[in-house]
Amino acid sequence: MGWISKVLGFLTNPIADLTGSYRERKRIAAETAANIATAEGELKVARLKAKARRIENQENNDTDYDLIVLKNRATSLMDEFVILVFLGLFLAHFVPSLQPYMQGGWKAMGYEGAPWYFEFAVVGILVSTLGLMRLFRLFWQGRKAAY
């Protein structure tokens, strides 16, 4: 009987080794896939947390900027001068007798109408005068989306 089990073992052992290694490879592949899925999930969570921290920092920085601007305005007359100049230019666009001069001035500088930086300056004045950094950020994001 001993020789029969040796012959049967000789014939069945390679098959058993093949099926065992196949099962082991499947187990390793399943563990690897689970580890990859876990790592991808952790990466997404880390990215979302980082984005939330950036937004929170940005909000805090905007608030700090607004407070600094409002505090600095109390000690300077230059702000009022710049505001008056741009307010005058802005209002001149709405006075019918001045409109040809405004249009001619912009054309002389190579623009069809008021250039983007004029609009930018007016918004900047609103930001500096009223402490509206959040408004400026929304405006600028809207401008970038338009181009």
Secondary structure, 3 states (H helix, E strand, C coil): CHHHHHHHHHHHHHHHHHHHHHHHHHHHHHHHHHHHHHHHHHHHHHHHHHHHHHHHHHHHHHHHHHHHHHHHHCCCCHHHHHHHHHHHHHHHCCCCCCHHHHHHHHHHCCCCCCCHHHHHHHHHHHHHHHCCHHHHHHHHHHHHHHC
